Amino acid sequence: MELSEESRYIRARVANACDGCKARKVKCDGKKPCGYCVRRQRPGTCHYSPPQQRRRPHQVRRDGSSATGSSTPMGHETLSAPIARGSRSPAVLSFRAGTHVRASQGGAPSGRRSSDAAASNEEHDETEVPREARLLRDAQGKLIFIGDCAPLSFFQTVRQLVCSRVDETAFAPQTSRYSVLENASDGYPSLGSYATGAPDIQVATIPQAVDAYLAVAEGLVDLFVDNTQLAEDILLWAKQAQEARAADDGASAVHYLVLAIGCQESDESAAQAYFNYAREKALSQLSGDLSVSTVHAFVLMTLYMLCSCQINGAFLFFGLAVRAAYSIGVHRTEVNSRFGPTTHRQRDRLWKSLRIVDLFLSTSMGRPPATSDVDCTVSYKDIGSDGHELFDILNASVQIFLIIEGIVVEIYSRRKISLQLTEGISRQLREFSLRWLQQLKDVVSAAHAGKVGPEASGACKVLASYYYAVMLVSRPFLMYELHRRLSSESAPPARRGSLVSGKSKLADACIDAASLMVDPILGLLEGRLISGPMPLLASWLFAASLALGGGLLGGFGRILEKHARMSISALEHLAVADAHAVQYSLIAKSLLETALEHLEKREARERQERTESSAQLFGLIPQDAHDADLISILTPGSNHKHASLESMVSGEKGKESQEHAFESDGFGFASPMFGESGPEFLMLSNSLRPPSDLSILGSGLGSEADSSLAALNLFPLLESGGHIDLAHYL
């Protein structure tokens, strides 16, 4: 039996589905929050991302070639990573200047011309993302993969641009290599070395070690129920007999790892012994029952190896931590709630810590993350009784890293990005700024007054991650501007700076974010409010120093020299406990020196061009070939003295002609400079043209020469028909 038209079912479609429904491929009703998220009791996680634009079909020309940006036109160099080629030749940066081959206009309909113009404008707003993924060798000669969004890939892009456009020897060999990409793991004993007994614990150093651990872990991980009681718990555990401590291998491994991280700066040998013993205990647990202590142990091992600059080891141990967490259901808040309120909160914060460490590892090294929110029900917000979000540094940290994850997916997975693509990301960053920025700055300010403890370290890390997120969005546009400015340095600086586009604004945002990142970090480091290894701050500061050095090189302002030196000073503070920071500071110094030398040469060249142009008015520079060396006297940075001019002229005249010049000086005083040179030096014989011939001004005044000469009045006394009234001039 056929259904009537009235009773026939009509399927409703929504314009856009929420992110959770997209990931699970379920039907979404398009509401805010949608019905599916409400049924799952997760209305706060219902977010709508802007719909992605579909790619336009290829426009085939009459000759059969494609006219879209997917094909590479003749003469257009593409950016290729050395991995794909299998060679070590440097990749070539490629940025479009907005000039495109237009289609034939003869007989083309108006609709086609308008569509071609819209496509041309869209391509003009696009910027290519540098693809710098590559394999690098660490200190042991082992290969390590570095992705596109990593700070080391950013350094590779800057180095290639500087070496190709400014100076081939810009970076010294000790600063351009990756020799300390990962420290050598000396002194690692084999498994089973501690079968006879655990290392001795220095009870007197436990409070100091716990404080150092909290400063390192704040803003990255939060594993314990009460951090204020952590030192007392470890003291009670340490005072037990060795047999009692070894009864619970999970808790014993966690406590040893806390002490290992806290002793890395003060007692490296003791820290190494604690870590080796805890590693053996944690690995022995993998064959038994997994628990929260197992996840804690491998997360702390990851943090220890990050602080030791052992990147691959940290990456591997963190993979074990994530798989152990998935196996006990830490990613589902309904599972965590079965263990009571205290354990529920602890397990939820453990998942947040995993997300933060995972996204930091993946972003800093350019590798895919190990965790995902596809099947996660843990909320990243804590709502108070008044309905407002509670201030929590761990929540702020995970929220900014989720934005960074979106930036990496939306931007660095593409070959080109446009200004429209950055609008959604900038909206998220503005919302984060309104929610957290002032509160985080208040915590940093309170640290200078001595009112907070390790919270200052966590607030500083979240602030640095926020500024780095801004840099990550705008970094391709900064490289576009640097490439454009360094490629067109023959153009006058005033005309280059007069055009302010959306790309240049984003480039300025990248530099401003780098400058703002340096200030709070350096203030806390100089005040000794944070110390010890800080891998997150070192990585983000390195990227900020590259942006500041590149901005100074590209002519974004000499004030950037101050901020670049501040970033180098902050890296040198971190270099006390971080070998990577040592290398980063050397690279930043080389870039700063190269930028300053380039600016001095450019300013000297511009000053010389202006001097040559203006000197033609009065013959300030001699035109004879044998006097060409005198030009250097008028240029800045010259090392010639007045005595060199005198000796040069006197060498040609001789002693007798010099005495004759002094005696026959028509000015009535003995001037060695004017007396020796004669009328040829003042260009009175051949250089000065008649006053009516002002063509020599054309090269100095440019296209506005005619209008400027019409208003130029060199002789105000001759304005009124030749009558000269000297009454007002006496």
C-alpha positions in Angstrom: 0.0 0.0 0.0 1.5 3.3 -1.1 1.7 6.2 1.4 0.0 9.5 0.6 2.0 12.7 0.0 0.9 14.0 3.4 2.1 11.0 5.4 5.4 10.5 3.5 8.4 10.9 5.8 10.6 13.8 5.0 14.2 13.6 6.3 15.5 16.8 8.0 19.1 17.8 7.5 21.0 20.4 9.5 23.5 22.8 8.1 26.3 21.7 10.5 26.7 18.9 13.1 28.6 19.2 16.3 32.1 17.8 16.6 31.0 14.9 18.8 28.3 13.7 16.4 30.7 14.1 13.5 33.3 11.9 15.2 30.8 9.2 16.1 28.9 9.5 12.8 25.5 9.9 14.5 22.7 12.2 13.5 22.8 15.6 15.1 19.8 17.9 15.5 21.9 21.1 15.2 20.9 22.6 18.6 23.2 24.1 21.1 23.7 21.7 22.9 22.4 19.0 20.7 20.2 16.2 21.9 22.9 13.5 21.6 25.3 15.4 23.9 22.4 16.1 26.4 21.5 12.4 26.5 25.2 11.5 27.2 25.2 14.1 30.0 27.9 16.2 28.3 26.3 19.4 27.2 29.4 21.4 28.0 31.4 19.5 25.3 29.0 20.2 22.5 31.0 22.4 20.1 30.4 23.4 16.5 33.4 23.8 14.2 33.0 25.9 11.0 32.2 23.7 8.0 35.1 23.0 5.8 34.9 24.4 2.3 34.9 21.9 -0.5 37.7 22.1 -3.0 36.9 23.7 -6.3 37.1 21.5 -9.4 40.1 21.9 -11.6 39.7 24.5 -14.3 41.0 23.0 -17.5 42.4 25.5 -20.0 42.2 25.1 -23.7 45.7 23.7 -23.8 44.7 21.0 -21.3 46.7 22.3 -18.4 45.2 22.9 -15.0 44.7 26.4 -13.8 44.2 25.7 -10.0 46.7 25.9 -7.3 47.0 22.1 -7.1 49.3 22.0 -10.2 52.7 23.6 -10.1 53.1 26.2 -12.9 56.3 26.6 -14.8 59.0 28.5 -12.9 57.2 28.1 -9.5 59.4 26.3 -7.0 57.5 24.1 -4.5 58.5 23.3 -1.0 59.6 19.7 -0.7 60.8 17.9 2.4 64.1 16.0 2.1 62.3 12.9 3.4 60.4 12.5 0.2 63.5 13.0 -1.9 65.8 10.8 0.2 68.5 13.4 0.0 69.8 16.0 2.4 69.5 19.0 0.0 67.7 21.9 1.7 64.1 22.5 0.8 63.2 25.6 -1.1 60.7 28.0 0.4 57.9 28.9 -1.9 55.4 31.7 -1.4 53.0 33.1 -3.9 53.1 36.9 -4.4 49.6 37.0 -5.6 50.4 37.1 -9.3 48.5 34.5 -11.3 48.1 33.6 -14.9 44.8 35.0 -16.1 42.5 33.2 -18.5 41.9 34.5 -21.9 39.5 37.5 -21.8 38.4 37.4 -25.4 34.8 36.4 -25.7 34.6 35.2 -22.0 31.2 35.7 -20.4 30.8 38.0 -17.4 30.0 35.1 -15.1 33.2 33.4 -15.9 35.2 36.6 -15.4 33.6 37.2 -12.0 34.2 33.6 -10.9 37.8 33.8 -12.0 38.3 37.1 -10.2 36.8 35.6 -7.0 39.1 32.6 -7.3 42.1 34.9 -7.9 41.3 36.9 -4.8 40.9 33.7 -2.7 44.3 32.4 -4.0 45.8 35.9 -3.2 44.8 35.5 0.4 46.3 32.0 0.6 49.7 31.4 2.1 51.7 28.2 1.7 52.7 26.4 4.9 56.4 25.5 4.9 56.7 21.7 4.9 59.9 20.9 6.9 59.3 17.4 8.2 62.5 15.5 8.2 64.7 12.9 9.9 67.4 14.3 12.1 70.3 12.6 13.9 70.6 12.9 17.6 73.8 12.9 19.8 74.2 9.1 19.3 73.6 9.3 15.5 70.1 7.8 15.7 67.4 9.1 13.4 64.6 11.1 14.9 61.5 12.3 13.1 60.7 16.1 13.4 57.3 17.2 12.1 56.2 20.5 10.5 54.9 22.3 13.5 57.9 21.6 15.7 60.1 24.5 16.8 63.1 22.7 15.2 61.3 22.7 11.9 60.7 26.4 12.3 64.4 26.9 12.9 65.0 24.9 9.7 62.7 27.2 7.7 64.4 30.4 9.2 67.9 29.0 8.6 67.2 28.2 4.9 65.7 31.7 4.4 68.6 33.5 6.1 71.3 31.4 4.3 69.7 31.9 0.9 68.7 35.6 1.2 71.1 37.1 3.6 74.3 35.2 4.4 75.3 31.7 3.5 77.5 31.5 6.6 74.9 33.0 8.9 74.8 30.1 11.4 78.0 28.7 12.7 78.4 24.9 12.4 78.0 24.4 16.2 74.7 26.2 16.2 73.1 24.8 13.0 73.7 21.1 13.8 71.4 19.0 16.0 74.2 17.5 18.0 72.4 17.9 21.3 68.9 17.0 20.1 69.0 14.2 22.6 71.4 13.6 25.4 73.4 10.4 25.6 72.0 7.9 28.1 75.2 7.2 30.0 75.1 5.1 33.1 71.9 3.3 32.4 72.2 -0.2 34.0 70.5 -3.2 32.6 67.3 -4.6 34.1 67.8 -6.6 37.3 70.7 -4.5 38.5 68.8 -3.5 41.6 67.7 -7.0 42.6 69.8 -6.9 45.8 68.3 -3.7 47.2 66.9 -0.2 46.6 69.1 2.9 46.6 69.4 4.8 49.9 67.1 7.8 50.4 68.4 11.0 51.9 65.5 12.0 54.2 66.8 15.5 54.8 66.5 16.4 51.1 62.9 15.2 50.6 61.1 18.5 51.3 63.3 20.4 48.9 63.0 17.6 46.2 59.2 17.6 46.5 59.1 21.4 46.1 61.3 21.2 43.0 59.1 18.4 41.6 55.9 20.5 42.1 57.5 23.4 40.3 58.4 21.2 37.3 55.0 19.4 37.2 52.7 22.3 37.8 50.7 23.1 34.7 51.7 19.8 33.1 50.6 17.0 35.4 48.5 16.7 38.6 48.6 13.1 39.8 48.1 13.2 43.6 45.0 13.9 45.7 46.6 16.6 47.8 49.9 18.1 46.7 50.4 19.9 50.1 50.5 16.5 51.8 52.9 14.9 49.3 56.1 15.7 51.2 54.7 14.3 54.4 53.5 11.1 52.7 56.9 10.5 51.1 58.6 11.2 54.5 56.5 8.6 56.2 57.2 6.1 53.4 60.9 6.8 53.5 61.1 6.2 57.2 59.7 2.7 56.8 62.0 -0.3 56.6 63.2 -1.3 53.2 61.0 -4.5 53.2 57.9 -2.4 54.0 58.7 0.1 51.2 59.2 -2.7 48.7 55.8 -4.3 49.6 53.9 -2.0 47.2 55.9 -1.8 44.0 53.5 0.7 42.5 53.7 3.3 45.2 57.4 2.7 45.7 58.1 3.4 42.0 56.0 6.6 42.1 57.7 8.0 45.2 61.2 7.2 43.8 60.3 9.0 40.5 59.0 12.1 42.4 62.4 12.2 44.2 64.3 11.6 40.9 62.6 14.6 39.2 63.1 16.8 42.2 66.8 15.9 42.5 67.7 16.4 38.9 69.2 19.8 39.4 70.6 19.4 42.9 72.0 15.8 42.9 72.1 14.3 39.4 73.7 11.0 40.5 71.0 10.4 43.2 68.3 11.3 40.7 69.7 8.8 38.2 69.8 6.0 40.8 66.2 6.7 41.9 65.0 6.7 38.3 66.8 3.4 37.4 65.3 1.6 40.3 61.8 3.0 39.7 62.0 2.1 36.0 62.7 -1.5 36.9 59.8 -1.6 39.3 57.4 0.0 36.9 58.3 -2.4 34.0 57.9 -5.4 36.3 54.2 -4.3 36.8 53.3 -4.6 33.2 52.9 -8.4 33.5 50.5 -8.1 36.4 47.4 -6.1 37.2 47.4 -2.5 36.0 46.4 0.3 38.3 46.4 4.0 38.6 49.9 3.7 40.1 51.1 2.1 36.9 49.9 5.0 34.9 51.4 7.5 37.4 54.8 5.7 37.2 55.0 5.9 33.4 53.8 9.5 33.3 56.5 10.4 35.8 59.1 8.5 33.8 58.0 10.5 30.7 58.4 13.7 32.6 61.8 12.7 33.9 63.1 11.8 30.5 61.7 15.1 29.1 63.7 17.0 31.7 66.8 14.9 30.8 66.4 15.8 27.1 65.7 12.2 26.1 62.9 12.7 23.7 62.5 9.3 22.1 62.5 7.6 25.5 59.9 10.0 26.8 57.8 9.3 23.7 57.9 5.5 24.2 57.2 5.5 27.9 54.3 7.9 27.4 52.8 5.4 24.9 52.8 2.8 27.7 51.1 5.3 30.1 48.3 6.0 27.6 47.6 2.4 26.9 47.6 1.6 30.6 45.2 4.5 31.2 42.8 3.3 28.4 42.9 -0.2 29.8 41.6 0.9 33.2 39.0 3.4 31.8 40.5 6.7 33.0 39.1 8.4 29.9 35.5 7.8 31.0 34.2 9.9 33.8 31.2 7.6 34.5 33.7 4.8 35.2 35.8 7.1 37.4 32.7 8.1 39.4 32.3 4.6 40.7 35.4 4.9 43.0 34.0 7.8 45.2 34.4 11.6 44.9 38.0 11.8 45.8 39.2 9.1 43.5 36.8 10.3 40.8 38.5 13.7 40.8 42.0 12.2 40.9 41.3 9.9 37.9 39.7 12.8 35.9 42.8 15.0 36.5 45.0 12.1 35.5 43.3 12.0 32.1 43.7 15.8 31.8 47.4 15.4 32.6 47.8 12.7 29.9 46.2 15.0 27.3 48.5 17.9 28.3 51.7 15.9 28.1 50.6 14.2 24.9 49.8 17.4 23.1 53.0 19.0 24.3 55.0 16.0 23.0 53.2 15.9 19.7 53.4 19.7 19.1 57.0 20.2 20.2 58.2 17.2 18.0 55.6 17.4 15.2 54.2 13.9 15.8 50.7 12.5 15.9 49.1 12.5 19.4 48.5 9.2 21.3 45.3 10.3 23.0 41.9 11.5 21.6 38.6 12.9 22.8 36.6 10.7 20.5 35.5 8.3 23.3 36.3 10.6 26.2 33.7 11.8 28.6 35.9 13.7 31.1 34.9 17.4 31.3 37.7 20.0 30.9 35.8 22.6 33.0 34.8 22.9 36.6 31.6 24.8 37.1 31.0 26.4 40.5 27.7 26.7 42.4 27.2 30.2 40.9 27.4 28.8 37.3 30.8 30.3 36.5 33.9 28.3 35.7 36.3 27.9 38.5 39.9 29.0 38.1 42.1 25.9 37.7 45.6 26.0 36.2 45.3 22.4 34.9 42.0 23.1 33.2 43.4 26.2 31.6 46.4 24.2 30.4 44.4 21.5 28.8 42.1 24.0 27.2 44.9 25.9 25.5 46.5 22.6 24.3 43.2 21.5 22.8 43.2 24.8 20.8 46.8 24.0 19.8 45.7 20.6 18.7 43.1 22.2 16.4 45.7 24.6 15.0 48.0 21.7 14.1 45.2 19.8 12.4 43.6 22.8 10.6 46.8 24.5 9.5 49.9 22.3 9.5 48.1 19.4 7.8 47.3 21.6 4.8 49.5 22.8 2.1 47.9 26.2 2.0 46.0 28.3 4.5 43.9 31.4 4.0 42.9 34.3 6.1 39.4 32.9 6.4 40.7 29.7 8.0 42.3 31.6 10.8 39.1 33.4 11.8 37.6 30.4 13.7 40.9 29.8 15.5 41.3 33.4 16.4 37.8 33.4 17.9 38.8 30.4 20.2 41.9 32.2 21.3 40.0 35.4 22.1 37.6 33.4 24.2 40.4 31.8 26.1 42.0 35.2 26.6 38.8 36.6 28.1 38.4 33.6 30.4 41.9 33.1 31.6 44.5 35.7 30.6 44.0 38.2 33.4 43.8 35.6 36.1 47.0 33.9 34.9 48.8 37.3 34.9 47.5 37.9 38.4 49.1 34.7 39.6 52.4 35.6 38.0 52.2 39.1 39.6 51.4 37.5 43.0 54.5 35.4 42.7 56.7 38.4 42.7 55.0 39.5 45.9 55.7 36.1 47.5 52.0 35.1 47.8 52.0 32.0 45.7 54.3 29.0 45.4 54.5 26.5 42.5 51.3 27.9 41.0 53.4 30.7 39.4 55.3 28.1 37.4 52.1 26.6 36.1 50.6 30.0 35.3 53.7 30.9 33.4 53.6 27.7 31.4 50.0 28.3 30.4 50.7 31.9 29.4 53.6 30.7 27.3 51.4 28.0 25.7 48.8 30.6 24.9 51.3 32.9 23.2 52.8 30.0 21.4 49.4 29.1 20.0 49.1 32.6 18.6 52.5 32.2 17.1 51.6 28.8 15.6 48.6 30.3 13.8 50.5 33.3 12.4 53.9 31.7 11.7 53.3 30.9 8.0 52.3 34.5 7.5 55.4 35.7 9.2 57.6 33.6 6.9 55.6 34.9 3.9 56.4 38.5 5.0 60.0 37.7 5.7 60.4 36.1 2.3 58.7 39.1 0.6 60.8 41.7 2.4 64.1 40.0 2.0 63.4 39.4 -1.6 62.5 43.0 -2.4 65.0 44.9 -0.4 65.7 47.1 -3.4 62.4 48.8 -2.9 62.3 51.8 -0.6 61.5 50.9 3.0 58.8 53.6 3.2 56.9 52.1 0.3 57.2 48.5 1.7 55.7 49.6 5.1 52.9 51.6 3.6 50.9 48.5 2.5 49.3 46.9 5.5 47.4 43.7 4.6 45.9 40.9 6.5 49.0 38.8 6.1 51.2 41.6 7.5 48.8 41.9 10.5 49.2 38.2 11.2 52.9 38.5 10.9 52.9 41.3 13.4 50.8 39.2 15.7 53.4 36.4 15.6 56.1 38.9 16.7 54.0 40.5 19.3 53.1 37.2 20.9 56.8 36.2 21.0 57.6 39.6 22.7 54.8 39.1 25.2 55.9 35.6 26.0 59.4 36.6 27.0 58.5 39.2 29.6 56.8 37.0 32.3 59.2 34.1 31.9 62.3 36.3 32.2 60.9 38.1 35.2 60.3 34.8 37.1 63.7 33.4 36.1 65.6 36.5 37.2 63.6 36.6 40.5 64.5 32.9 41.1 60.8 32.1 41.5 61.1 29.2 39.0 64.2 27.0 38.5 65.1 23.6 37.4 64.5 21.9 34.0 61.5 23.4 32.2 61.2 21.6 28.8 58.0 23.4 27.9 59.3 26.9 28.5 62.6 26.0 26.7 60.8 24.8 23.5 58.4 27.8 23.4 61.1 30.3 24.1 63.2 28.9 21.3 60.4 29.5 18.9 59.9 33.0 20.3 63.6 33.8 19.8 63.4 32.7 16.2 60.4 34.9 15.5 62.0 37.9 17.2 65.3 37.4 15.3 63.5 36.9 12.0 61.3 40.0 12.7 64.4 42.1 13.4 66.0 40.8 10.2 62.9 41.6 8.2 62.7 45.2 9.4 59.8 44.9 11.8 61.5 47.4 14.2 64.8 47.8 16.0 62.9 47.5 19.4 62.9 43.7 18.7 66.6 43.6 19.5 65.7 44.2 23.1 63.2 41.4 23.2 65.5 39.1 21.3 68.2 39.7 23.9 65.7 39.0 26.7 64.8 35.7 25.1 68.4 34.8 24.9 68.9 35.7 28.6 65.9 33.5 29.6 67.3 30.6 27.6 70.6 31.0 29.3 68.9 30.8 32.7 67.2 27.6 31.6 70.5 26.3 30.2 71.7 25.7 33.8 69.5 22.5 34.0 68.6 21.9 30.3 71.1 20.9 27.6 68.6 21.8 24.9 68.4 25.3 26.1 72.1 25.7 25.7 71.9 24.9 22.0 68.8 27.1 21.6 70.6 30.1 23.1 73.5 29.6 20.7 71.2 29.5 17.7 69.3 32.6 18.9 72.6 34.5 19.4 73.7 33.6 15.9 70.4 34.8 14.4 70.6 38.0 16.4 74.2 38.8 15.3 73.2 38.0 11.7 70.2 40.3 11.8 72.2 43.2 13.3 75.0 42.9 10.7 72.4 42.8 8.0 70.6 45.9 9.3 73.9 47.8 9.6 74.8 46.9 6.0 71.4 47.8 4.7 71.3 51.1 6.6 74.8 52.0 5.4 73.8 51.2 1.8 70.6 53.3 2.0 72.6 56.2 3.6 75.1 56.0 0.8 72.4 56.1 -1.8 70.8 59.2 -0.2 74.3 60.8 0.1 75.1 60.2 -3.5 71.7 61.6 -4.6 71.9 64.7 -2.4 75.5 65.4 -3.0 74.9 66.1 -6.6 73.2 69.4 -5.6 76.4 70.9 -4.3 79.1 68.6 -5.5 79.9 67.1 -2.1 81.4 64.0 -3.6 84.2 64.2 -6.2 83.6 62.5 -9.5 87.2 61.8 -10.5 88.3 58.2 -10.4 91.4 58.9 -8.2 89.2 60.5 -5.6 86.6 57.7 -5.4 87.9 56.6 -2.1 86.6 59.9 -0.6 83.0 58.6 -0.8 83.6 56.4 2.2 84.2 59.4 4.3 80.6 60.5 3.9 79.1 57.0 4.6 78.3 55.8 8.1 80.5 53.2 9.6 83.6 54.4 7.9 86.9 53.9 9.7 88.8 56.6 7.8 90.0 59.6 9.7 90.7 63.1 8.6 94.3 62.3 8.6 93.9 59.8 5.8 92.4 62.5 3.5 95.3 64.8 4.3 98.0 62.2 3.7 96.4 61.1 0.4 96.3 64.6 -1.0 99.7 65.6 0.3 101.2 62.4 -1.3 100.2 63.7 -4.8 101.2 67.3 -4.4 104.5 67.0 -2.6 105.9 69.2 0.1 106.7 72.2 -2.1 103.2 72.5 -3.5 101.7 72.1 0.0 103.7 75.1 1.2 102.8 77.1 -1.8 99.1 76.4 -1.2 99.3 77.6 2.3 101.0 80.9 1.2 98.6 81.6 -1.7 95.3 80.9 0.1 92.8 83.4 -1.1 90.6 83.1 2.0 93.1 84.8 4.2 93.7 81.8 6.5 95.9 78.8 6.3 93.5 75.8 5.9 95.4 72.5 5.1 92.3 70.9 3.7 91.1 73.5 1.3 94.6 74.8 0.6 95.8 71.4 -0.6 92.9 70.4 -2.7 92.3 73.5 -4.8 89.2 74.2 -6.9 89.0 70.6 -8.2 87.9 69.4 -4.7 85.0 71.9 -4.5 83.9 70.9 -8.0 83.9 74.5 -9.1 85.2 73.9 -12.6 83.3 71.0 -14.2 80.8 69.4 -11.8 78.3 72.1 -11.0 75.8 72.6 -13.8 74.1 76.0 -14.5 71.4 76.8 -11.9 68.7 76.5 -14.6 69.5 72.9 -15.2 67.9 70.9 -12.3 67.8 67.5 -14.0 70.2 66.2 -11.4 67.3 66.3 -8.9 65.2 63.7 -10.7 67.0 60.6 -9.5 66.7 61.7 -5.9 63.1 62.8 -5.9 61.5 60.0 -7.8 58.1 60.2 -9.5 57.2 63.3 -7.5 60.0 65.4 -8.8 57.9 67.7 -11.0 55.4 68.6 -8.2 58.2 69.0 -5.7 60.3 71.3 -7.9 57.2 73.5 -8.5 57.0 74.3 -4.8 60.7 74.4 -4.2 61.9 78.0 -3.4 65.7 78.3 -3.1 65.8 82.1 -3.2 63.1 83.7 -1.1 64.7 87.2 -1.6 63.9 87.2 -5.3 60.2 86.5 -4.9 58.8 90.0 -5.7 59.9 90.7 -9.2 63.6 91.2 -8.5 63.1 93.9 -5.8 65.2 93.1 -2.8 64.2 94.6 0.6 66.9 93.9 3.2 65.1 95.7 6.0 63.8 92.5 7.5 67.0 90.6 7.1 69.4 93.1 8.8 
